């Protein structure tokens, strides 16, 4: 902001130096020097206030302090849209993917085919946002854990009836290899996601799998029982699934 | 930013209108009109880039995706300082406290004296930052859960030898009532915080306490085993304790 002040100083200098010679009726000097400054300050105050507020809401959501939540706060709708359509969401996704990759490479695999990485599907491997849907969202980490020798389990809240379309969606987005795709059976329809997913992870453990990593955009993908050794929370300020 | 552009337009208008009459040798017009604009754009680009990067780092830390971490990324030192000394940290603390309060009021207490809220001490009840140290940091939620009838357990990584000074610190900051203050005994010195705190929570459970809420600035205050029904993560982009 200091640079901005410097710039304003420079841009106003000619006014200061020239006001003796130029026609002061053209634009009254006090108006130029004072009015926009006050209005801009006020506007920036409001903008900063809203950003503080919505930043804080987003942090609380991502740290699972706000829980449950039903909708984006009305006043943060524009903020969330900017976040998702701007570069910040991409930045955040990239970082989670990178951190997960660092961990995946560091963790010692047993190599007996029982080392597991779990992926949620919607807004973890597949995106609802057109840009991300077309740009291999989630694919990088996926390829990485596969090449390291993890067994990949896909654990989704989608129902069994959507198996075929889900496989198509996955294939179309470049995901072609997994050990198991787990969808909700009729028995699981009424369960909270956190219960359903915990039960499925517990079954994996009972089958002797070691749950080393888990990636999901919802805390209900990651918490509960039989949690993975490390969980990676992808950002999602759009909706909350209990 | 549109408003800023408008402001610049207005502030440059007199230059445009007056350049015939004022001494153009004083400050050459192209310099004024072009140079700061480019420099400012470049500066804003860098600033935005750094903010995106450091925002993303902070999110990853608060969502426990970056784990462990040793230091604040060098390039984010100024960002973290601004965050802590500006209003954003206060905003975030306030929100966590508020969300915890909403939950505390909503949860049904058994009323048998076994309903527990756990607080970490450093950077949860007591702050290292001078401003917060003097402004009842953490006190509001503390008073709230006490008045609701929770039993308060203080669970800190400080060692038993610091009991006296810890009590003094707490009293000086306005904390005078708790059920139990648990510090590290000699046996616990070598343990990771997450192990030590899990063990202490497990002991509480064995004594019949219901761990309904837990507030801490470190994930190692909140995760592990015998986790509370709800955990509240206070922001801390300063340091990480495993």
Contacts between the chains, C-beta under 8 A, distances in Angstrom:
chain1	res1	chain2	res2	distance
A	3	B	39	7.2
A	3	B	40	6.2
A	3	B	43	5.0
A	4	B	40	6.6
A	6	B	36	7.6
A	7	B	36	4.0
A	7	B	37	8.0
A	7	B	39	7.6
A	7	B	40	5.5
A	8	B	11	7.0
A	10	B	27	7.6
A	10	B	32	6.2
A	10	B	36	5.7
A	11	B	8	6.8
A	11	B	11	5.4
A	11	B	12	5.9
A	11	B	15	7.5
A	11	B	32	6.1
A	11	B	36	6.7
A	12	B	11	5.9
A	13	B	27	6.0
A	13	B	32	7.6
A	14	B	14	7.3
A	14	B	15	4.8
A	14	B	18	7.4
A	14	B	22	6.4
A	14	B	26	7.1
A	14	B	27	5.8
A	14	B	32	6.4
A	15	B	11	7.3
A	15	B	14	5.0
A	15	B	15	7.0
A	17	B	22	6.8
A	17	B	23	7.7
A	17	B	26	5.5
A	17	B	27	7.5
A	18	B	14	7.3
A	18	B	15	7.9
A	18	B	18	5.2
A	18	B	21	7.2
A	18	B	22	3.4
A	18	B	23	7.7
A	18	B	26	7.8
A	19	B	14	7.9
A	21	B	18	7.3
A	21	B	21	4.9
A	21	B	22	5.3
A	22	B	14	6.4
A	22	B	17	6.8
A	22	B	18	3.4
A	22	B	21	5.2
A	22	B	22	6.0
A	23	B	17	7.8
A	23	B	18	7.7
A	23	B	21	7.9
A	26	B	14	7.2
A	26	B	17	5.6
A	26	B	18	7.9
A	27	B	10	7.7
A	27	B	13	5.9
A	27	B	14	5.9
A	27	B	17	7.5
A	32	B	10	5.9
A	32	B	11	6.1
A	32	B	13	7.4
A	32	B	14	6.4
A	36	B	3	7.9
A	36	B	6	7.1
A	36	B	7	3.9
A	36	B	10	5.4
A	36	B	11	7.0
A	37	B	7	7.5
A	39	B	3	7.1
A	39	B	7	7.9
A	40	B	3	5.7
A	40	B	4	6.5
A	40	B	7	5.4
A	43	B	3	5.2
A	52	B	87	6.0
A	52	B	88	5.7
A	52	B	91	5.0
A	53	B	91	7.1
A	55	B	55	8.0
A	55	B	88	6.6
A	55	B	91	7.7
A	56	B	88	7.1
A	56	B	91	4.5
A	56	B	92	5.0
A	56	B	94	7.9
A	56	B	95	5.0
A	57	B	95	7.2
A	58	B	59	7.9
A	59	B	58	7.9
A	59	B	59	6.9
A	59	B	62	5.8
A	59	B	92	5.8
A	59	B	95	7.9
A	59	B	235	6.8
A	60	B	92	7.4
A	60	B	95	5.2
A	60	B	96	6.6
A	60	B	99	6.2
A	62	B	59	5.7
A	62	B	62	6.3
A	62	B	63	4.6
A	63	B	62	4.6
A	63	B	63	5.9
A	63	B	96	8.0
A	63	B	233	4.5
A	63	B	235	7.8
A	64	B	231	7.6
A	64	B	233	7.2
A	65	B	95	7.3
A	65	B	96	5.1
A	65	B	99	5.0
A	65	B	100	7.5
A	65	B	232	5.5
A	65	B	233	6.0
A	66	B	95	7.8
A	66	B	99	5.5
A	67	B	99	7.9
A	67	B	230	7.5
A	87	B	52	6.0
A	88	B	52	5.7
A	88	B	55	6.6
A	88	B	56	7.1
A	91	B	52	5.0
A	91	B	53	7.1
A	91	B	55	7.7
A	91	B	56	4.5
A	92	B	56	5.0
A	92	B	59	5.7
A	92	B	60	7.4
A	94	B	56	7.9
A	95	B	56	5.0
A	95	B	57	7.2
A	95	B	59	7.9
A	95	B	60	5.2
A	95	B	65	7.3
A	95	B	66	7.8
A	96	B	60	6.6
A	96	B	65	5.1
A	99	B	60	6.2
A	99	B	65	5.0
A	99	B	66	5.5
A	99	B	67	7.9
A	100	B	65	7.5
A	230	B	67	7.5
A	231	B	64	7.6
A	232	B	65	5.4
A	233	B	63	4.5
A	233	B	64	7.2
A	233	B	65	6.0
A	235	B	59	6.8
A	235	B	63	7.8
